[in-house]
Amino acid sequence: MITQKHPSLKPYNTFHIDCRCKKLLIVEDESDFEELFSKRVFCQPFLIIGEGSNMLFTKDFEGTVIKLATKGMEIINEDDDCVYIRVAGGENWSDFVRFTIENKFYGAENLIGIPGLVGSCPVQNIGAYGSEVKDIIYQVEGFYLPDGEPFVFYNEECEFAYRDSIFKKELKDRCLITEVVFKLSKEEHYNLIYKQLKETIEQTGNTVTLELVAKTVQKIRNSKLPDITKVGCAGSFFKNPVVSEAKFAELSAKFDNLVHYPAPGGVKLAAGQLIENCGWKEIRKGDVSVYPTQALVIVNWGNAKGKEVVDYYQQIIKSIQEKYGITIEPEVRIVS
Ligand SMILES: Cc1cc2nc3c(=O)[nH]c(=O)nc-3n(C[C@H](O)[C@H](O)[C@H](O)COP(=O)(O)OP(=O)(O)OC[C@H]3O[C@@H](n4cnc5c(N)ncnc54)[C@H](O)[C@@H]3O)c2cc1C
């Protein structure tokens, strides 16, 4: 296990916020887990991170940050139709997706390019281009905190929902996910429900393959999202709000062309469109603004402080409340 005292967390969060923690522990080997429990690391203030791509540090973290760096992907079972792969929590998510593509296993390809580690993917049930990771997770393994009792959660026990799971609710900061077992199909099939993905693939005139889907997803992502090696951000900053049918009827009588989709519990609106309609594409405060091609993404162009991003996002929430009477919520974890 690598230990750093009082390090800057700037390289460990994609928002590039320059703050510090008391101690950083990088867990490289499974045997390190035992040490974490014997040293009672989880009995003091702690924060588990992956690649820090879904969090915003608002100030220094007065505790220990634990980062997984464990590696390993193993096929543990297979039959004619599907394959079960156990993947260490410290593996990079897109490396795993590439592994599935190279081996012709179907189901993960639409999710290529999402930053982060495998151990974090169940936390907010990552999703993109019509797919969600819940569709390929078989089970999630780890330890309850702080005592270190092992757990296994089967898919249906994870309470997966839109950008949500049990790991973000009851088990937030009460479990360490160490491995995820995925169930992927060996049978050729593609999810082209997302219109832009389908149309872009059709425009190529080529036969659909896993490689083509992944390449197209990556191309669309690159056209909309910032390069996090250059610009700080945490992807979509807000969740898309779901409103009742009655509220939607009221809004559409007042506002034209509201992007909307059917959703459990009502109608889902596009938070990015609401933000854009409130004029935020024109508003930069210091090094903070929304990203020009995607208003749902808040960016740090250089040296923004966490507090400045907080002020900015809270003003966005307020303006949407005033114009539409809807409260949008951050998708990103705000670490205070
Ligand atoms: C440019 C960009 C694009 C993005 N696009 C998408 C997208 O298309 N779809 C999408 O869903 N998300 C997207 N995201 C958000 C982000 O990539 C995902 O939420 C990702 O799963 C976060 O992984 P991470 O390893 O960085 O987790 P972190 O941000 O480090 O942690 C996220 C949360 O999980 C907890 N956690 C992390 N690891 C563990 C563990 N091993 N055990 C228990 N808890 C843990 C943390 O405490 C924290 O609460 C994007 C982010 C960026 C920067």
The ligand as a Tripos MOL2 file, in Angstrom:
@<TRIPOS>MOLECULE
LIG
   53    58     1     0     0
SMALL
NO_CHARGES

@<TRIPOS>ATOM
      1 C1        -15.8700   13.7950  -18.7830 C.3       1 LIG1
      2 C2        -16.7820   12.9330  -17.9460 C.ar      1 LIG1
      3 C3        -17.7920   12.2120  -18.5450 C.ar      1 LIG1
      4 C4        -18.6400   11.3940  -17.7790 C.ar      1 LIG1
      5 N1        -19.6270   10.6960  -18.4300 N.ar      1 LIG1
      6 C5        -20.4570    9.9090  -17.7060 C.ar      1 LIG1
      7 C6        -21.4840    9.1640  -18.3690 C.ar      1 LIG1
      8 O1        -21.6160    9.1820  -19.5850 O.2       1 LIG1
      9 N2        -22.2920    8.3940  -17.5930 N.ar      1 LIG1
     10 C7        -22.1570    8.3190  -16.2320 C.ar      1 LIG1
     11 O2        -22.9420    7.5860  -15.5970 O.2       1 LIG1
     12 N3        -21.1880    9.0030  -15.5870 N.ar      1 LIG1
     13 C8        -20.3410    9.7950  -16.2910 C.ar      1 LIG1
     14 N4        -19.3600   10.5070  -15.6440 N.ar      1 LIG1
     15 C9        -19.2590   10.4210  -14.1740 C.3       1 LIG1
     16 C10       -18.2030    9.3870  -13.6800 C.3       1 LIG1
     17 O3        -17.3120    9.0650  -14.7100 O.3       1 LIG1
     18 C11       -18.8490    8.1230  -13.1400 C.3       1 LIG1
     19 O4        -19.7360    8.4100  -12.0980 O.3       1 LIG1
     20 C12       -17.7960    7.1170  -12.6270 C.3       1 LIG1
     21 O5        -18.3900    5.8770  -12.3200 O.3       1 LIG1
     22 C13       -17.0390    7.6380  -11.3990 C.3       1 LIG1
     23 O6        -15.9410    6.7810  -11.2030 O.3       1 LIG1
     24 P1        -14.7250    7.1770  -10.2950 P.3       1 LIG1
     25 O7        -13.8730    5.9740  -10.1910 O.co2     1 LIG1
     26 O8        -14.0880    8.4010  -10.7970 O.co2     1 LIG1
     27 O9        -15.4760    7.4340   -8.9120 O.3       1 LIG1
     28 P2        -15.2560    8.6420   -7.8790 P.3       1 LIG1
     29 O10       -15.7340    9.9130   -8.4970 O.co2     1 LIG1
     30 O11       -13.8780    8.6100   -7.3610 O.co2     1 LIG1
     31 O12       -16.2890    8.1990   -6.7300 O.3       1 LIG1
     32 C14       -17.6810    8.2710   -6.9840 C.3       1 LIG1
     33 C15       -18.4380    7.8010   -5.7350 C.3       1 LIG1
     34 O13       -18.2420    6.3980   -5.5470 O.3       1 LIG1
     35 C16       -17.6580    6.1300   -4.2770 C.3       1 LIG1
     36 N5        -16.7060    5.0370   -4.5150 N.ar      1 LIG1
     37 C17       -15.7120    5.0390   -5.4220 C.ar      1 LIG1
     38 N6        -15.0780    3.8560   -5.3930 N.ar      1 LIG1
     39 C18       -15.7100    3.0930   -4.4590 C.ar      1 LIG1
     40 C19       -15.5050    1.7760   -3.9580 C.ar      1 LIG1
     41 N7        -14.5380    0.9940   -4.4360 N.pl3     1 LIG1
     42 N8        -16.3020    1.3350   -2.9660 N.ar      1 LIG1
     43 C20       -17.3020    2.1070   -2.4740 C.ar      1 LIG1
     44 N9        -17.5420    3.3660   -2.9060 N.ar      1 LIG1
     45 C21       -16.7430    3.8500   -3.8870 C.ar      1 LIG1
     46 C22       -16.9940    7.4260   -3.8440 C.3       1 LIG1
     47 O14       -16.8620    7.5200   -2.4400 O.3       1 LIG1
     48 C23       -17.9610    8.4380   -4.4260 C.3       1 LIG1
     49 O15       -19.0680    8.5920   -3.5760 O.3       1 LIG1
     50 C24       -18.4800   11.3130  -16.3880 C.ar      1 LIG1
     51 C25       -17.4270   12.0280  -15.7660 C.ar      1 LIG1
     52 C26       -16.5880   12.8240  -16.5430 C.ar      1 LIG1
     53 C27       -15.4720   13.5670  -15.8750 C.3       1 LIG1
@<TRIPOS>BOND
     1     1     2 1
     2     2     3 ar
     3     2    52 ar
     4     3     4 ar
     5     4     5 ar
     6     4    50 ar
     7     5     6 ar
     8     6     7 ar
     9     6    13 1
    10     7     8 2
    11     7     9 ar
    12     9    10 ar
    13    10    11 2
    14    10    12 ar
    15    12    13 ar
    16    13    14 ar
    17    14    15 1
    18    14    50 ar
    19    15    16 1
    20    16    17 1
    21    16    18 1
    22    18    19 1
    23    18    20 1
    24    20    21 1
    25    20    22 1
    26    22    23 1
    27    23    24 1
    28    24    25 2
    29    24    26 1
    30    24    27 1
    31    27    28 1
    32    28    29 2
    33    28    30 1
    34    28    31 1
    35    31    32 1
    36    32    33 1
    37    33    34 1
    38    33    48 1
    39    34    35 1
    40    35    36 1
    41    35    46 1
    42    36    37 ar
    43    36    45 ar
    44    37    38 ar
    45    38    39 ar
    46    39    40 ar
    47    39    45 ar
    48    40    41 1
    49    40    42 ar
    50    42    43 ar
    51    43    44 ar
    52    44    45 ar
    53    46    47 1
    54    46    48 1
    55    48    49 1
    56    50    51 ar
    57    51    52 ar
    58    52    53 1
@<TRIPOS>SUBSTRUCTURE
     1 LIG1         1 GROUP 0 **** ****
